[in-house]
Amino acid sequence: MKNIFQKYWLIILGIIVGIVGGYLYWHFIGCNGGTCPITSSPVNSSVAGGLIGGLLISSFDKGKKDNKDNKK
């Protein structure tokens, strides 16, 4: 478990920040009428924020890429 956290700590941090950001978006801006599928619920908004945060941070991750070209 410790090894996984050390390897993916930046992505985990991005997910946590995204969850908090999604909840704050729901709290301050969210849809009151219930017609918005993502922002009408704090759970949906937090999950969407976590996904966006994790994907955004992972796109900047410069982890080692294993290629067949690199092994030659």
Wavefront OBJ file of the C-alpha trace (Angstrom):
o trace
v 0.000 0.000 0.000
v 2.825 2.356 0.860
v 4.488 1.659 -2.496
v 1.274 2.473 -4.377
v 0.876 5.749 -2.476
v 4.481 6.731 -3.185
v 4.048 5.986 -6.883
v 0.678 7.716 -7.379
v 0.699 10.412 -4.686
v 0.307 13.252 -7.159
v -2.712 11.669 -8.848
v -4.290 10.900 -5.448
v -3.774 14.527 -4.445
v -5.427 15.647 -7.685
v -8.424 13.412 -6.981
v -8.787 14.788 -3.448
v -8.540 18.392 -4.648
v -11.069 17.599 -7.386
v -13.520 16.099 -4.878
v -13.279 19.170 -2.663
v -13.608 21.454 -5.695
v -16.636 19.537 -6.953
v -18.342 19.796 -3.589
v -17.597 23.500 -3.341
v -18.960 23.997 -6.856
v -22.177 22.216 -5.859
v -22.430 24.246 -2.653
v -21.910 27.698 -4.125
v -23.016 27.403 -7.777
v -24.896 24.080 -8.155
v -28.269 23.579 -9.780
v -31.190 24.067 -7.372
v -33.931 22.782 -9.651
v -32.574 19.247 -9.871
v -32.506 19.234 -13.659
v -28.718 19.316 -13.931
v -27.483 15.712 -13.674
v -24.016 16.529 -12.345
v -24.441 19.627 -10.202
v -27.818 18.807 -8.634
v -26.289 16.343 -6.142
v -23.200 16.832 -3.946
v -22.170 13.212 -4.550
v -22.374 13.502 -8.341
v -20.561 16.826 -8.308
v -17.797 15.482 -6.050
v -17.307 12.343 -8.150
v -17.129 14.396 -11.342
v -14.652 16.776 -9.703
v -12.510 13.855 -8.539
v -12.436 12.368 -12.028
v -11.528 15.683 -13.602
v -8.862 16.370 -10.963
v -7.284 12.932 -11.355
v -7.278 13.084 -15.137
v -5.919 16.620 -15.196
v -3.031 15.864 -12.863
v -2.245 12.540 -14.549
v -1.898 14.320 -17.882
v 1.032 16.292 -16.426
v 2.668 13.266 -14.763
v 6.112 12.558 -16.201
v 6.260 8.945 -15.011
v 8.450 6.393 -16.721
v 6.887 5.029 -19.873
v 7.841 1.455 -20.761
v 8.288 1.209 -24.509
v 9.509 -1.584 -26.685
v 11.852 0.992 -28.233
v 13.366 1.870 -24.864
v 14.126 -1.766 -24.034
v 16.284 -2.306 -27.136
l 1 2 3 4 5 6 7 8 9 10 11 12 13 14 15 16 17 18 19 20 21 22 23 24 25 26 27 28 29 30 31 32 33 34 35 36 37 38 39 40 41 42 43 44 45 46 47 48 49 50 51 52 53 54 55 56 57 58 59 60 61 62 63 64 65 66 67 68 69 70 71 72
